[in-house]
Amino acid sequence: MYRITIYTTTWCPDCWRTTSFLKERGVEYCEVNIEEDESAEEIVIKANEGKRKVPTLEVGGRYFACSPFDPEQLASELNIPLNP
């Protein structure tokens, strides 16, 4: 089971940056496209106070948006190295 779920869309540059950042560090995650999964879109909206912000990450039942992409914040939130 994945420790991290990333809610994304296909057109989102911050989503691409976030998934690339994680791949470069060997971090496993489950990616869910909110345009293809209505319940996932509802999760994102609820987690972001009514806003449809992507990427939104779920880690251990906690949600946070990474938009705009901020590698330092992401590394800190996930307790992973900033540099691969």
HUTA-V271452 format. One record per helix or strand of 3 or more residues. SS is the DSSP state (H for helix, E for strand). FROM is the first residue (numbers start at 0). TO is the last residue. If there is no record, write none. Layout:
ss=SS from=FROM to=TO
ss=SS from=FROM to=TO
This chain:
ss=E from=3 to=7
ss=H from=12 to=23
ss=E from=29 to=32
ss=H from=37 to=46
ss=E from=55 to=58
ss=E from=61 to=64
ss=H from=70 to=77
